[in-house]
Amino acid sequence: MATVQSKQVSARIGGFFFVLPSIIAIAIFVYGMIAYTFNVSLTNRNSASVKDIKHVGFKNYTELFADERFIHALGNLLKFTGVFLVGTLVSGFIMALLLEKGVAGEGIFRSFYLYPMAISFIAMGTVWRWLLNSSRDGDAGGLNLVLQKIGLGFLQNDWYLSPRGAMFAMAVPAIWQMSGYVMALFLAGFRGIPDDLREAARVDGASEFKIYRHVLFPQLSPTFLTVLIILGHISMKVFDLIIGISGKSYVTDVLAVYMWQVTFDITNFAKGASIAMIILFLVAIVVIPYLRHVNKTEREN
C-alpha cells in the first residue's frame, strides 16, 4: 500500500515539474504583463521623455471617458460586435441546419464554408478593401460594380467610408470568415445528439418541426453559449481586419486601433495601457461567466 502511494506521489511531482515551465511562462508573459500594463495605466507616462514617473491613480481612466475619440471608438466597437454576432450566428446556424439534413457532396460544402478561416484577417482585409470600393457608376469597382452589372446600381454604397454604415460594412468580411467556423460547431452539436431522441419523438407523433423545436434545438444550448463567447471575445479585440481595410481611419476607429495609435504613434504609454485594460475588462465580462458555467457543469457531472 505504501509503495502504491509513493508511486502516486512521485507521479504527481513528476507531472508538476513537467508543466512547471508552462506555468512560469504564463505567470511572466501573461499575468506578469497584465500587472505591468495595469501599473503603467496608473502613472503619468504620457510621453517617452517623462523621467519623473508618478502614480496618479485612476486619472487616466476618468479622462478616457471624457475623450470624444475614445467614446467614438467604443461605440464603433459595440456596433461591430452586435452586427458580427447576429450575422455570424444566423448564417452559421442556417448552414449547419442545411448540412444536418443531409446533402450530396457534404464534404465539399463543409470545406467550402470553412475555407475562409484559413485566411488571416490582415490578408482578408486587403482583399475586402478592394471589394468595398466606394467608387460608383463609371468608376465602380468591387461590390459596387457587381451591383451595377446586375441592375441593382441603386444599392451602391460608400461602405466603410460612410459614417453611418462603416461598422456594418466592416462586419461583413468578419461574418464571411467566421460563419464556416460557427457552422462546424453547430453541425458537431447536431451530430452529437443521439438518434434515439429523434426516433422517440417520431414514435410519439411529433412533426419534424416540433422535433427540431422541442428536442434538437434545446440540446444545442451549450454549443450556442460556446459560439457566443468565442465570437464575443474575437470582436472585442478586433484590430487587423480594421487596419487591413481602412487603416487608421477615424470613421472605423475601434479601441484596439486607438490603443495602437496612442501607444506607438503618440507614445502616450499610460493612456494606451488604460485602453488596453478596458479592452481586457470587456473580454473578461464575456469570458468569465462562461468559465464559471463550464466549471459548474463539470462539478455537477
N, C-alpha and C positions, 0 to 999 in steps of 0.2 A: 504493500500500500504506500509506504514511504517512497519507494522507488518511483511509483507512478506519479505521485505528487511532485517529486523532484523533477521528473521529465516535463511535467506540465509547466512548472515554474521556469524551467530552462527554455521551453518553447516560447513562453510569453516574453521573457527577457530578450531572447533572440529576435522575436518579432518586433519588439520595441526598438532595438538597435537597427533593425532593417529599415524601419520607417523614420528613424531619427533624422537623417539628412533632409528628408522632405519636410519634417516638422520645423527644423531650423530654417530652411529656405522660406517656407511660408511665413514663419514668425518675423523674419527680417524683411523680405521683399513684398509682403502683403500687409500684414498688420503693423510692421515697423514703419513702412512708408505711409500708411494711413495716419498713424500717430504723428509722424513728422509733418505731413501736409496739414493736419489739424493745428499743430503747433504754429506753423508758418501763418495760417489764416488768422491767428490771434495776435500777430505782430504788425509793425508798421513798415514792413519791407515792400514799399510801394515803388521802388526802383532798384536797379542793380548797383547804384552808387551809395545806397544807405549803409552807413557804418555803425551808427548808434541804434541798434535794433532793440526795440522795447515792445513789451506786450501791451496791447490796447484793448484786450477783452474781445467782445463781440461787435466792436465798432464797424469792422469791415462787413459783417453780415447785415447790420441795420442800414448801412449806406447802400448796400446792394439793392435792397427793396425800395430805395428811393431813386435808383438808377433806371431811367427810362429804357435804356438799351437792354438791361437785364430783364425787365418786365416783358419787353417785346420778345426776347429770345425764349423766355419761359412760356409765353402764350403760344408762340410758334411750335414749341415742343409739344404742348398739350394738344394742339390741333393735329399735328403729325401723328401723335400717339393714338388719338381717337380714330382717325381715318384708317391708319395702318392696322390697328387691332380688328376693327369691324370688317374691313375689306379682306384681310388675310384669313380670318376665322370663317367668314361666309364662303369665300372661294375655295379654301382648302377643304371645308366640310362637304361642300357640294361635289367636288372632285372625288373625295373618298366615298361618298354615298353612291356615286355613279359606278365606281370601280367595285364597290362592295356587292353590287347587284350582279356582277359578273359580265364581262365583255370580252369579245375576241381580241387577242393581242394585248392582254392586260399588262404584260411585262414591258411592252413598247410604250404604252401610255404612262406607266409609272416612271420609266426612265426619262420620258419627255417632260413630265411635270417636275421631276427632281433635278433636271439638268441645270436650271438657273442657280441652284445652290452651289454649284461648282465654280461659279464666277465670283470673284471678290467684289465687294461693294465699290471700291475705287475704280475697278475696270468697268463694272456695270454703269457707274456714274458717268464715265467718259462717253459710253455709247448712248446713254439716255440723254446726255447733254445735247447731242445731235437730234435725237428723236423728238425732244421737247423744244425744238427750234421755234421761236416766236414769229419768224417772218411769215407773211401771208401772201395770198394771191400769186402774182408772178414770181415772187421771191420765196415762195413757200418751200419748206423742206421738212423732213421727218413726218410726224403725225399730221401736221397741218397740210402737207402735200397729199398724204393718203386721204384725208377728209375731203380735200378739194377734188381729187380724182374720182371719188365715188359719189360725188354730188352732194356732199354734206359740208360744203365750204362755210356755211353759216356757223358751224361748230368750231371753226378755227379759234385758237386761243393763244394768249400770251404765255400760258403755262407758268413756269417758275419766275417770270418777270412780273406777274400780276400780284399786287399787294394783297388782294383778297384771296386769290386761289393758289398762291405759291406753294403753301404747305400741302394742299390737297394734291397738287401735281407732283410734289416730292414723294408723296406716299405711294404713288402708282408704281414706280420701279421697285420699291421695297415690297409691296404686295406681290408683284410679279415674281420676285426672287423667293420669298418665304412661303408662298401658297403651297408649293410642292412638298415642303417640309411638314407643314400642317396636315396636308393630305396623307402623308405617310404615317403620322402619329394617329390620326383618326382611323385610318384603314387598319392599323395594327390593333386599335381598340375594338373595331368591329370584328376582326378575325379572332380576337381573344374571348369573345362571348360564346359560350357553349351552344352548340346546335340544339341541345335538349330543350333549352328555354324557348326557342322558336317553335319547335315541334309541339311542346306542351301548349303553347298559346294557340297554335293552329287547331289542335285537338279540341280546345275549349271554344272554337268557333271564331277566334279573333281574325279580323281582316289584316292585310299586310300593313295598312296604315296604322292600325292600333298596335300591331306587333312592334313597329318602329317607335311609335309614340310612347307606349307604356312599358315595353320590355327592353328594347335596344338602347334608345337614347338615354334613359336613366343610368345605364351601365357605363356610359361614356363620360360621366361627370368627372372622374379623376383625370381622364385624358384632357378634357376641356380645361380644367384648372391648370394642368401642366402646361398646355399650349399658351394659355393666358399669361402665365408667369414668364415663360421664355420670351414671348413676343414683347411683353411689357418691359422687361429689362433691356432687350435689344433696342427698343425705340427710345428709351430714356437716355441712352448714351450714344445715339446716332451721331456720326461725325464724317466718316469717309464718303458716304453717299452724298451728303450735302456739299462737301468740298469738291467731289468729282463732277457734280452737275453745275453748281452755281458759284463755286469758290467762296470767298469770304464776303458774301453779299448781305447787306442789311436786311433785305426783303426776306431771305430764307435763313436768317440767323437763328441758331439754337444754342443751348447752354454750352455744349461741348466745343462748338466753333468759337463762341465768345470767350470761353475759358482759354483756348489756344491763343487767340489774339491778345488777350490781356496779359497772359503769362510770357509769351515768347516775342510778340511784336512790341508791346508796350513795356515789358519787363516789370509789370506790377505783380510781383510774386504773391503778396498777401491776398490781393483781390482774386487772383487766379486760383489760389488754394481754397479760398472761400467758395468760389463757384464749384470747384471740384468736390468739396464736401457736401454741397447742396445736391449735386448730381448723385453722390453716393447715398445720401439720405433718401432721395426719391426712389433709387433702386432698392434700398433696404425696405421701404414701405411695401414694395411689391413682393420681394423675395422672402422676407422673414415670416409673414403669415403662412406662406406656402410651406416653408421648412417646419414650422410648428405643426401644421396639419399633417405632414408626412410622418413626423416623429410620433404624433398622437396615434395615427393609423397603425404604425408598426408596433407600438406598445399594445394596442387593442388586439392585434392579430397574434 
